[in-house]
C-alpha cells in the first residue's frame, strides 16, 4: 500500500465500521459490528443509543482492522468519523455522556405535533431545512419535560459522528453537514441558529464550535489510544454526515447534481450551490460537506 494511511469510523444506522484507506484512496480493509438500540420504557417509538457499548464496539472495530491489515499504527496519519444524521448526545460538566439517541428515535411525536401547532416547526424549517419529527428540537422538548434532571445536568450537545471525534480527541465540535441535521442550524450561515436555540430554551454554550469537514480539530488522547490501539497524537479530523460524504466521494459537490445514496436508508439527493427551502415542507435541506 501507499502510506500514509487514514482511518475512518462510520457510526451508521445499523452498525459501526472502521475503514483504512491508503494515500491513493484504495480500501485496505474494514471491520464491522452491528449494534442494538434499547427501547425506552413508557415512550412509544423511543430508542436510546448505548454510548458505553457503542464505544466498545467502535474500539473493537479499530483494533480488528489494524490487526487484519497489519498496518503499523505509525502509518495512520489521521482518523475521522462519519455517522448517521439526526442522532445526538448530551454530556455533563465532566464530559460524560448522559443521554443519546439514534436517528430512528421517535419518542417525541407529541412534542413535534405541538411545535407544528405553535408555528415553531415552520420557523425552524425555514432556517434549518429539516423536519421537526426526526430532529433535535422536539426531542429536546421531550427531555425537558420528561427528564428534567438530565436536562439540568447537560452542558454540551454533539451529533453522533461528533461523539466519536470527542471520544478520540476530547474535543467537542461539529461540522455543518452533521450539525445541520439537528435542525438547530441556519443553513445560510452554516452554523447554529441563535433564534432556533432560543425557541427551544437551549443555551448557546450547549452548542459546540463548528469546523468545516476536513479540519484537524485535535489529536488522539492517551486514553483513546489505550482503548483503540491507535497512536496517541494521531490527528483527529472533523468528519461529516454519511450521505454528504458519499456524495463527496461520488463527485457531487457543486452545481445542480442528483444521486441516490444506498445504505440502511436510501436517500434521493440533489446538490445545489445555494440553500433551497421547500415552501410546502416536503423536502429536507442540509449543509453539504
ROLOKOL-411638 format. One line per 10 residues: number of its first residue (from 1); their letters; for each residue x, z, y of N, C-alpha, C, CB. Coordinates in steps of 0.1 Angstrom, whole numbers, plus 2048, in hexadecimal, padded with zeros to 3 digits. Last residue first. Glycine has a CB too. Layout:
BEGIN
NUM> A> X Z Y X Z Y X Z Y X Z Y  ...;
This chain:
BEGIN
289> XXXXXXXXXX> 72F 81C 8BC 73D 821 8BD 746 819 8C6 743 822 8AF  710 81C 8CF 71A 817 8C5 727 81E 8C6 71B 807 8C7  6F5 832 8D3 701 82D 8D8 709 827 8CC 70A 838 8DF  6D4 827 8C9 6DF 830 8C9 6EB 82A 8CF 6E1 836 8BB  6B2 823 8C7 6BD 81E 8CE 6C8 829 8CF 6BA 819 8DD  697 81A 8B3 6A1 824 8B6 6AD 81E 8BD 6A5 82D 8A9  676 80E 8BA 684 80C 8B5 68C 818 8BA 689 7FF 8BB  65D 814 8C4 65E 810 8B6 66C 810 8B1 658 802 8B5  654 81A 8DE 65A 825 8D6 65B 821 8C7 651 831 8D7  64D 807 8F0 643 80B 8E7 648 815 8DD 63D 7FF 8E1;
279> XXXXXXXXXX> 664 800 8FE 659 807 906 64E 80C 8FD 654 7FE 910  684 806 8F2 677 800 8EE 66C 807 8F6 675 800 8DF  6A0 803 904 696 80C 900 689 806 8FD 695 818 909  6C1 7F9 902 6B4 7F4 903 6AA 7FE 8FD 6B2 7E6 8FD  6E1 7FB 911 6D6 802 90A 6C8 7FC 90D 6D6 811 90E  6F4 7DD 90E 6ED 7E7 916 6E3 7EE 90E 6E7 7E0 923  6FC 7CC 8F9 706 7D1 903 701 7DC 90C 70C 7C6 90B  6F1 7D2 8D8 6EF 7CD 8E5 6F9 7D3 8EE 6E1 7CF 8EB  6EA 7CC 8B6 6F4 7D1 8C0 6F1 7CA 8CD 702 7CE 8BB  6D1 7D6 8A0 6D5 7CC 8AA 6DF 7D3 8B3 6C9 7C7 8B2;
269> XXXXXXXXXX> 6C9 7DC 87D 6CF 7E0 88A 6D1 7D3 893 6DC 7E7 888  6BA 7ED 863 6BB 7E0 86A 6BF 7E3 878 6AD 7D9 869  6C7 802 84B 6C4 801 859 6C5 7F2 85D 6CF 809 861  6BE 815 82F 6C2 808 834 6BE 807 843 6BB 7FD 82B  6CC 833 821 6C2 82D 829 6C7 81F 82E 6BF 836 836  6E2 832 810 6D6 83A 80C 6CA 835 814 6D9 849 80D  6E8 810 819 6ED 81D 814 6E1 824 80F 6F4 825 820  6EF 7F4 82F 6E9 7FA 823 6F0 807 81F 6EA 7F0 817  6E6 7E5 84C 6F0 7ED 846 6E9 7F5 83B 6F6 7F7 851  6E2 7C5 85A 6DB 7D0 852 6E6 7D7 84B 6D1 7CA 847;
259> XXXXXXXXXX> 6E4 7B8 87B 6EA 7BB 86E 6E0 7C5 867 6F8 7C1 86F  6EB 7A4 898 6E2 7AB 88F 6E8 7AD 882 6D5 7A3 88E  6F5 7A4 8BB 6F7 7A1 8AD 6EE 7AA 8A4 706 7A4 8A9  6FE 79C 8D9 6F1 79F 8D2 6F3 79A 8C4 6E5 797 8D9  71B 7AD 8E5 712 7A2 8E5 705 7A6 8DF 717 795 8DE  72E 7C0 8CC 72A 7BC 8D9 721 7B0 8D9 737 7B9 8E2  733 7C6 8B1 737 7D0 8BC 733 7CC 8CA 746 7D1 8BC  736 7C0 892 72B 7C0 89C 72D 7CA 8A7 71D 7C3 894  749 7C1 87F 74C 7B9 88B 741 7B8 895 750 7AC 887  746 7D2 86A 740 7C4 868 743 7BB 874 731 7C5 866;
249> XXXXXXXXXX> 750 7E9 874 757 7E3 869 753 7D4 867 756 7EB 85C  73B 7EF 886 749 7EC 88B 751 7E5 880 750 7F9 88F  726 7F4 874 725 7E8 87D 733 7E5 883 71B 7EB 888  730 80B 869 72F 7FF 860 72D 7F3 869 722 801 857  72E 81B 87F 73C 818 87A 73B 80D 871 742 825 873  712 81D 882 71A 816 88C 728 813 888 71B 820 899  70C 82A 86A 707 81D 86C 70F 816 877 6F8 81D 871  719 844 86D 71C 83B 862 718 82C 865 716 840 855  727 84D 88D 71C 84C 884 71E 841 879 70F 848 88C  74A 85A 88E 73D 854 893 732 853 888 740 846 898;
239> XXXXXXXXXX> 767 86A 898 761 85F 88F 754 85A 895 75E 865 882  785 874 8A6 776 873 8A8 771 868 8A0 772 872 8B7  79F 87F 891 79A 875 89A 78B 875 89B 79F 867 896  7BC 892 88C 7AD 891 88A 7A7 889 895 7A7 8A0 889  7DC 88F 87F 7D3 88D 88A 7C5 88C 884 7D7 87F 891  7EB 8AB 86E 7E6 89D 86D 7DC 89B 878 7E0 89A 85F  7F0 8C6 86F 7F5 8BE 87A 7F1 8AF 879 804 8BF 87A  7F4 8CA 84C 7F1 8D0 859 7F8 8C8 864 7F6 8DF 85A  7EB 8B2 835 7F6 8B8 83C 7F1 8BE 84A 801 8AE 83F  7D1 8BA 81D 7D7 8B2 827 7E3 8B9 82E 7CC 8AE 832;
229> XXXXXXXXXX> 7C5 8CB 80B 7D1 8C4 807 7D7 8BB 811 7CE 8BD 7FA  7AF 8DA 813 7AD 8CC 810 7B9 8C5 80A 7A9 8C4 81C  7B6 8F4 819 7A9 8F1 811 7A8 8E3 80C 79D 8F4 81A  7CD 8F3 827 7CD 8FA 81A 7C1 8F7 812 7CE 909 81D  7C4 8E4 83D 7CE 8DE 835 7CE 8E5 827 7DC 8DF 83B  7B3 8F7 849 7AD 8EB 843 7B7 8E4 83A 7A9 8E1 84E  7C7 909 851 7BC 90D 848 7B6 901 841 7B1 915 850  7D7 8FA 863 7DD 8FF 856 7D2 903 84C 7E6 90B 859  7C3 8DE 86E 7C8 8EB 870 7CF 8F0 862 7BC 8F5 873  7C9 8BE 87A 7C5 8C6 86E 7CB 8D3 86F 7C9 8BE 861;
219> XXXXXXXXXX> 7C3 8BA 89D 7CC 8B9 891 7C6 8C1 886 7DA 8BD 894  7B0 8A6 8B5 7B7 8B2 8B0 7C0 8AF 8A4 7AD 8BD 8AD  7A6 88E 8BD 7A1 89A 8C3 7A8 8A7 8BF 792 89B 8BF  7AC 86D 8C5 7B2 878 8BE 7AD 885 8C5 7C2 877 8BE  791 857 8C4 799 860 8CC 79F 86B 8C3 790 866 8D8  77F 849 8B5 78D 845 8B4 796 84D 8BC 78E 837 8B9  763 84A 8CA 768 849 8BD 776 843 8BD 75F 83F 8B4  766 85F 8E8 763 852 8E1 769 851 8D3 769 846 8EA  75A 880 8EA 765 877 8E9 761 86A 8E3 771 87D 8E2  74A 89A 8FA 748 88D 8F4 755 885 8F5 73C 886 8FA;
209> XXXXXXXXXX> 748 8BE 8F4 74D 8B2 8FB 74B 8A5 8F3 75C 8B4 8FD  727 8CB 8E8 736 8CA 8E8 73B 8BE 8F1 73B 8C9 8DA  70F 8E2 8F3 712 8D4 8F0 721 8D1 8F2 709 8CB 8F9  70D 8FB 8FD 70B 8F9 8EF 70F 8EC 8EA 6FC 8FC 8EB  70E 8FA 918 71B 8FE 911 719 8FD 902 71E 90D 915  6F5 8F3 920 6FE 8E8 91F 70B 8ED 918 702 8E3 92C  6DA 902 90D 6E4 903 917 6EF 8F9 915 6EB 911 917  6BB 8F6 908 6C8 8F5 902 6D2 8F7 90D 6CA 8E8 8F9  6A0 8F2 90D 6A6 8FF 910 6B3 900 908 69C 90A 90B  697 8D9 90D 697 8E0 900 69D 8EE 901 69E 8D8 8F6;
199> XXXXXXXXXX> 69B 8D1 927 68D 8D0 922 68C 8D8 915 689 8C2 920  6B7 8D2 929 6AF 8DC 930 6A0 8DC 92B 6AE 8D9 93F  6BD 8BB 919 6C2 8C9 915 6B9 8D4 91C 6D0 8CB 918  6B2 8A7 929 6AD 8A9 91B 6B1 8B7 916 6B2 89F 911  6C3 8AA 940 6B4 8AB 940 6AE 8AE 933 6AE 89E 946  6DD 8A5 937 6D9 8B3 93D 6CA 8B5 93D 6DF 8B5 94A  6E6 894 91C 6DC 894 927 6D9 8A2 92B 6CF 88C 923  707 88C 912 6FC 894 911 6F3 893 91E 700 8A3 910  710 868 914 713 877 913 706 87F 913 71D 87C 91E  70D 84E 91D 714 851 910 718 85F 90F 720 848 90E;
189> XXXXXXXXXX> 6FE 846 932 70B 84D 935 713 850 929 708 859 93D  6E9 83A 925 6F0 833 92F 6FD 839 932 6E8 832 93C  6DE 84D 913 6E5 841 90E 6ED 83A 918 6DB 838 908  6E1 86E 913 6DD 864 91C 6E5 857 918 6E0 868 92B  6D6 883 8F7 6E0 87B 8FF 6D9 873 909 6E8 871 8F5  6C9 88F 8E4 6CB 897 8F0 6D5 890 8F9 6D1 8A5 8EC  6C6 882 8CC 6BC 87F 8D6 6BD 889 8E2 6AE 880 8D0  6DB 882 8BA 6D4 88F 8BC 6C7 88D 8C5 6DD 899 8C3  6E7 86A 8BB 6DC 86C 8B0 6D6 87A 8B1 6E2 86A 8A2  6FB 86D 8CD 6EE 867 8D2 6E3 868 8C7 6F0 858 8D5;
179> XXXXXXXXXX> 70F 877 8BE 709 880 8C8 6FB 87A 8CC 712 881 8D4  718 860 8AF 711 86C 8A8 70A 874 8B2 71C 874 8A1  720 850 8C4 717 84B 8BA 710 856 8B2 71F 842 8B0  731 85F 8D6 723 85B 8DA 71A 856 8CF 725 84F 8E4  73D 87D 8C4 73F 86F 8CA 731 86A 8CE 747 866 8C0  746 89F 8C9 73E 895 8C3 743 888 8C9 72F 897 8C6  755 8BF 8C0 753 8B4 8C9 749 8AA 8C2 760 8AD 8CD  76A 8D9 8BB 75C 8D6 8BA 759 8CB 8C5 753 8E2 8BD  786 8DE 8A6 781 8D8 8B3 772 8D4 8B1 78A 8CB 8B7  790 8E4 88E 78C 8EF 896 787 8EB 8A4 798 8F9 898;
169> XXXXXXXXXX> 796 8D0 87C 79F 8D2 888 79C 8DE 890 79E 8C6 891  785 8CF 866 793 8CB 865 79C 8D0 870 793 8BB 864  76D 8D9 871 773 8DF 865 781 8DC 863 76B 8DC 858  769 8C5 884 76B 8D3 888 771 8DB 87D 75E 8DA 88C  764 8AE 874 770 8AF 87E 773 8BD 882 76C 8A6 88B  74D 8B7 868 759 8B4 860 765 8B5 869 758 8A6 859  73C 8B8 87E 73F 8C5 877 74B 8C3 86E 733 8C8 86E  73A 89E 885 742 8A7 88E 745 8B4 887 73B 8A9 89B  728 896 872 735 891 872 73F 899 87A 735 883 876  711 8A6 87C 717 8A8 86F 726 8A3 86D 70F 8A3 863;
159> XXXXXXXXXX> 714 8B1 89E 70E 8A9 894 716 8AB 887 70D 89A 898  714 8D3 8AC 71B 8C6 8A9 712 8BE 89F 729 8C7 8A3  712 8ED 8C2 70B 8E4 8BA 713 8D7 8B8 6FD 8E0 8C1  718 910 8C9 71C 902 8C8 713 8FA 8BF 72B 901 8C3  70C 929 8C8 714 926 8D4 719 918 8D4 720 92F 8D4  6F1 93C 8BC 6F7 92F 8BD 700 92D 8C9 6ED 924 8BC  6E4 954 8BC 6F2 954 8B8 6F9 947 8BA 6F3 959 8AA  6CA 94D 8C2 6D1 956 8CB 6E0 956 8C8 6CB 964 8CB  6C3 93E 8AB 6C4 937 8B8 6CC 940 8C2 6B7 934 8BE  6C1 953 899 6CB 948 897 6CE 941 8A4 6C6 93E 88C;
149> XXXXXXXXXX> 6AB 961 8A4 6B8 967 8A3 6C4 95D 8A1 6B8 971 897  696 94E 8A2 69B 952 8AF 6A9 959 8AE 691 95B 8B6  68A 93B 88F 697 941 88D 69D 946 89A 6A1 938 885  673 92F 899 672 936 88C 67F 93E 889 670 92B 882  678 926 8B4 66B 92C 8B0 66C 935 8A4 660 922 8AF  691 91A 8B3 68E 924 8BE 681 92C 8BA 68C 91D 8CB  68D 908 89E 696 914 89D 693 91E 8A7 6A5 90F 89E  67B 8F7 8AA 677 8FE 89E 680 90A 89C 678 8F5 891  68A 8ED 8BF 67E 8F5 8C2 67A 8FD 8B6 673 8EB 8C7  69D 8DF 8AF 6A1 8EA 8B7 695 8F3 8BB 6A9 8E5 8C4;
139> XXXXXXXXXX> 68C 8CB 8A4 692 8D5 89B 697 8E1 8A3 69E 8CF 893  687 8BD 8BB 67C 8C3 8B4 681 8CE 8AB 673 8B9 8AD  6A2 8B4 8C3 699 8BC 8CC 68E 8C4 8C4 693 8B3 8D6  6B0 8A5 8AD 6B3 8B3 8B0 6A8 8BA 8B8 6C0 8B5 8B7  69A 88F 89A 6A6 892 8A2 6A6 8A1 8A6 6A7 88A 8AF  683 884 88F 68F 885 887 69C 88A 88E 692 878 880  66F 883 8A2 66C 888 895 678 88A 88C 662 87E 88E  678 876 8B9 677 885 8B9 675 88A 8AB 66B 88A 8C2  68F 85B 8B7 681 861 8B5 682 870 8B3 67C 85B 8A8  6A4 850 8D3 6A1 853 8C5 694 85B 8C3 6AC 85C 8BF;
129> XXXXXXXXXX> 6AB 84B 8EE 6A8 840 8E5 6A5 843 8D7 6B4 838 8E5  6B1 85B 905 6B9 85B 8F9 6B7 852 8EE 6B9 869 8F4  69E 855 919 6AC 858 91C 6B5 856 910 6AE 866 921  687 850 90C 68B 846 916 699 849 91A 682 847 922  685 867 8FB 687 85A 8F5 68C 850 900 67A 855 8EF  67F 87A 90E 68C 87B 908 68F 86E 901 68C 886 8FE  665 872 916 670 873 920 67E 873 919 66F 880 928  658 874 8FD 659 867 904 664 867 90E 64C 864 90B  659 890 8F8 65F 886 8EF 661 878 8F5 656 884 8E2  64C 89C 90D 65A 89D 90C 660 893 903 65D 8AB 907;
119> XXXXXXXXXX> 630 89A 90D 637 890 914 646 891 913 633 88F 922  622 8AC 8FD 626 8B0 90A 62D 8A6 912 630 8BC 908  61E 89D 8E6 612 8A1 8EE 616 8A5 8FC 60A 8AC 8E7  638 89C 8DD 631 890 8E0 625 893 8E9 62C 888 8D3  63C 8B7 8D8 644 8B1 8E2 63E 8A3 8E6 652 8AF 8DD  62A 8BC 8C3 628 8C3 8D0 62F 8BB 8DB 62D 8D1 8CE  636 8AC 8AF 628 8A8 8B4 625 8AF 8C1 61D 8AC 8AA  64D 8BB 8AB 64E 8AD 8B0 640 8A8 8B6 652 8A3 8A5  642 8D2 8A1 649 8D3 8AE 64B 8C5 8B4 657 8D9 8AC  639 8C9 889 62F 8CF 893 636 8CF 8A0 62B 8DD 88E;
109> XXXXXXXXXX> 651 8C1 87C 646 8B7 87F 63C 8BC 88A 63E 8B4 872  669 8CD 874 664 8CE 882 659 8C4 886 670 8CD 88C  673 8C8 85B 66C 8D4 85D 665 8D5 86B 675 8E0 85C  682 8B3 84F 675 8B0 856 66D 8BC 859 66D 8A6 84E  6A2 8A6 849 69A 8B2 84C 68E 8AF 854 6A3 8BC 853  6B2 891 845 6A5 890 83E 69C 89C 842 6A6 88F 82F  6CB 896 850 6C2 88D 857 6B4 88D 851 6C7 87F 857  6D0 8BA 84A 6D3 8AC 849 6C9 8A3 850 6D3 8A8 83A  6DA 8D7 85D 6D0 8CF 856 6D5 8C1 855 6C3 8CF 85E  6E4 8F9 862 6E8 8EB 861 6DC 8E4 85A 6F5 8E9 85A;
99> XXXXXXXXXX> 6F1 917 870 6E5 90F 86D 6EA 900 86C 6DA 911 877  70A 923 873 6FE 92C 871 6F1 924 86E 6FC 934 87E  72C 920 870 720 919 86F 714 923 86C 720 90E 864  742 930 887 73C 92F 87A 72F 929 87A 73B 93D 874  74D 935 89F 74F 928 89A 74A 927 88C 75D 925 89A  747 94D 8AB 753 94D 8A3 756 93F 89D 753 957 898  72E 949 8B5 739 94A 8BF 747 94A 8B7 738 957 8C6  71F 931 89E 71F 93D 8A6 72C 93E 8AE 71E 949 89D  711 910 89D 71C 919 89A 71A 925 8A3 729 912 89D  6FD 8F6 88D 6FE 901 898 709 90B 893 6F1 908 89A;
89> XXXXXXXXXX> 6FC 8D4 886 700 8E1 882 701 8EA 88F 70E 8E0 87B  6E7 8B8 87B 6F0 8BF 885 6F2 8CD 880 6EA 8BF 893  6DC 896 876 6DF 8A3 871 6E8 8AA 87A 6E4 8A3 863  6DE 87C 884 6D3 886 886 6D5 894 881 6C6 881 880  6F0 868 86C 6EC 86C 879 6E1 877 879 6E8 860 882  70A 86D 854 6FC 86A 857 6F9 86E 866 6F3 871 84D  72C 867 860 721 86E 85A 714 868 85C 721 87D 85F  750 866 85F 743 860 862 738 869 85C 743 851 85C  76F 872 86A 763 874 863 757 86C 868 75F 883 864  793 870 864 787 870 86D 77B 872 864 787 863 875;
79> XXXXXXXXXX> 7B6 874 867 7AA 876 85F 79E 876 869 7AA 883 856  7D7 865 865 7CB 86A 86C 7C0 86C 863 7C8 861 878  7EC 85F 854 7EF 860 862 7E3 867 86A 7F1 852 868  7F9 867 837 7EC 867 83D 7EE 86A 84C 7E2 872 837  812 86B 82D 80F 85D 831 801 85C 837 80F 854 824  813 885 825 81A 882 831 818 874 836 829 883 82E  806 886 80D 7FE 88A 819 806 887 826 7FB 899 818  80A 868 7F9 810 875 7FF 809 879 80B 81F 873 802  7F3 85C 7E2 7F8 85B 7F0 7FE 868 7F5 7ED 855 7FA  7E7 85C 7CA 7F5 860 7CA 7FB 85E 7D8 7FC 858 7C1;
69> XXXXXXXXXX> 7CC 857 7C5 7D4 84C 7CB 7E3 84F 7CB 7D0 849 7D9  7C4 870 7BB 7C1 863 7B3 7CA 858 7B8 7B2 860 7B5  7CB 883 7CE 7D1 883 7C1 7CF 876 7B9 7CA 88F 7B9  7BB 87A 7E4 7CA 87B 7E5 7D0 87B 7D7 7CE 888 7ED  7A2 87D 7D9 7A7 870 7DC 7B6 86F 7DF 79F 86B 7E9  7A1 899 7D4 7A0 890 7C9 7A5 882 7CD 791 88E 7C5  7A3 8A5 7ED 7AD 8A8 7E3 7AD 89D 7D8 7AA 8B6 7DD  78B 89A 7F8 798 897 7FE 7A3 899 7F4 79A 8A0 80B  777 8A5 7E7 779 897 7E8 786 893 7EE 76D 890 7F1  77B 8C0 7ED 77D 8BB 7DF 77F 8AC 7DF 772 8BF 7D6;
59> XXXXXXXXXX> 772 8C1 808 780 8C5 804 784 8BF 7F7 782 8D4 805  757 8BB 804 760 8B2 80C 76E 8B5 808 75D 8B5 81B  74F 8D1 7F5 74E 8C3 7EF 757 8BA 7F7 73F 8BE 7EF  753 8E5 807 759 8E6 7FA 75A 8D8 7F4 752 8F0 7F0  741 8DE 81B 74F 8DD 81E 758 8DE 811 754 8E8 827  729 8E2 80D 72C 8D5 812 73B 8D4 815 725 8D2 81E  729 8FD 808 72B 8F4 7FC 72E 8E6 801 71E 8F4 7F4  726 904 824 731 90A 81B 733 901 80F 72D 918 816  710 8F6 82E 71E 8F3 833 729 8F9 82A 71F 8F8 841  6F5 8E9 822 6FE 8F4 81E 70C 8F1 822 6FD 8F6 80F;
49> XXXXXXXXXX> 6D9 8E1 835 6E6 8DC 830 6F0 8E8 82E 6EC 8D2 83A  6B7 8E5 82D 6C3 8EA 833 6CF 8E2 82D 6C4 8F9 831  698 8D5 833 6A4 8D6 82B 6B0 8DB 833 6A7 8C8 825  674 8D4 834 681 8D9 83A 68C 8D9 82F 67F 8E7 83F  65C 8CD 82A 664 8C2 82F 672 8C7 834 65E 8BB 839  64E 8EC 835 64C 8DF 82D 655 8D4 833 63D 8DB 82E  659 909 833 65B 8FE 83D 65A 8F1 836 669 900 845  65A 91C 820 650 91D 82A 652 914 836 64F 92B 830  67D 918 819 670 91E 816 667 91F 822 673 92D 811  68C 8F9 81A 68A 905 822 67D 90B 81E 68B 901 831;
39> XXXXXXXXXX> 6A1 8EB 800 694 8EB 807 692 8F9 80E 688 8E9 7FD  6C2 8E1 803 6B9 8EC 7FF 6AC 8EC 807 6C1 8F9 802  6D2 8C4 7F6 6CD 8CB 801 6C3 8D6 7FC 6C5 8C1 80B  6F0 8BC 7E5 6E2 8C0 7E4 6DE 8C7 7F0 6E0 8C8 7D7  707 8A0 7E3 703 8AE 7E6 6F4 8AF 7E6 709 8B1 7F4  71F 88F 7CF 712 890 7D4 710 89F 7D9 707 88C 7CA  73F 883 7D7 737 88D 7D1 72A 88E 7D7 73F 89B 7D2  75B 86D 7D3 74E 86F 7D8 747 87B 7D0 745 862 7D7  779 85D 7DE 773 867 7D6 765 86B 7DC 77C 874 7D4  78C 83F 7DE 782 848 7E4 77E 852 7D9 776 840 7E8;
29> XXXXXXXXXX> 7A8 82A 7E9 7A0 832 7DF 796 83A 7E6 7AA 83B 7D7  7B0 816 7FA 7B9 81A 7EF 7B2 823 7E5 7C5 822 7F5  7A5 7FB 80B 7A0 808 805 7A9 80B 7F9 791 807 801  7B7 7EC 825 7B3 7EC 817 7AF 7FA 812 7BF 7E7 80E  7C1 7EC 83F 7B3 7ED 83D 7AE 7ED 82F 7AC 7E2 845  7DB 7EC 842 7D5 7DF 842 7C6 7DF 840 7DB 7D6 836  7E2 807 83F 7E3 801 84C 7DD 7F3 84D 7F2 800 850  7C9 813 827 7D6 811 82C 7D6 809 839 7DF 809 822  7B1 82D 823 7B4 81F 826 7C3 81E 82B 7AA 81B 831  79E 843 80F 7AB 840 814 7AD 831 816 7B6 845 80B;
19> XXXXXXXXXX> 782 857 811 787 84A 80F 794 848 816 77D 83F 814  76A 86D 804 777 86C 80B 77E 85F 807 781 878 807  748 875 808 753 86C 802 75F 86E 80B 74E 85D 802  72A 885 7FF 735 884 807 740 87C 800 73B 892 80B  707 87A 7FD 714 87E 7F7 71E 87F 802 718 876 7EC  6F0 871 809 6EF 875 7FB 6FC 87C 7F6 6EC 86A 7F3  6F7 86C 824 6EA 872 821 6EA 878 813 6DF 868 823  71A 875 829 70F 86D 828 702 874 825 711 862 81E  735 879 838 72B 883 834 71D 87B 834 72B 88F 83E  753 86C 831 746 868 833 73C 872 82E 743 85A 82D;
9> XXXXXXXXX> 773 86C 83D 769 874 836 75B 86F 83B 76B 884 83A  790 859 83A 783 85A 840 77A 863 837 77D 84C 843  7B2 857 841 7A8 85D 839 79B 85E 840 7AD 86B 834  7CC 83E 841 7C2 846 849 7B8 84B 83F 7BC 83E 854  7EF 839 83F 7E2 839 839 7D9 842 841 7E3 83F 82A  809 823 84D 803 830 84A 7F5 82E 844 802 838 856  811 812 82D 80E 81E 835 80F 81B 844 819 829 832  803 7FD 818 80A 7FC 824 807 809 82C 806 7EF 82C  809 800 7F4 800 800 800 809 800 80C 7F6 80C 800;
